[in-house]
Amino acid sequence: MATVPHLGAYLIGLLVGTRRFTLSGVDDAVQLLEQHWPNKTGIHYGRALRSCRLALFRNGPAAVAREDLIAACLEAGIPHQFQSGSDKEQLPLFAGPEDDEHPSLGAGRQ
């Protein structure tokens, strides 16, 4: 069984029209770009489709495909967000006790 390259550490959530899509691999991105993309004439759309196809066949890096997909989203005005792959909350950057004597670096900023 062949594995599909991932688009990165985090899933990409997109809202195309009234439909929500969650992408994890370049195969999801190719399918979205080919079948559901609202405007298939943009420069970044073409680059995203090409780089995602290349990454799918392991002839290009998935990181480039991810960046090109994000550029295509911006070009088309498609809202996107990054989601962790699990339901657990992300760990804090600076772990440790939070109390009045030892506040975290982000505490108290206005």
ABEGO torsion letter per residue (X at the ends): XBBBBBAEABBBBBBBEABBBBBABAAAAAAAAAAABABAABAAAAAAAAAAAAAAAGABBAAAAAAAAAAAAAAAGBBBBBBBABABBBBBABBEBBBAABBBAABGBX
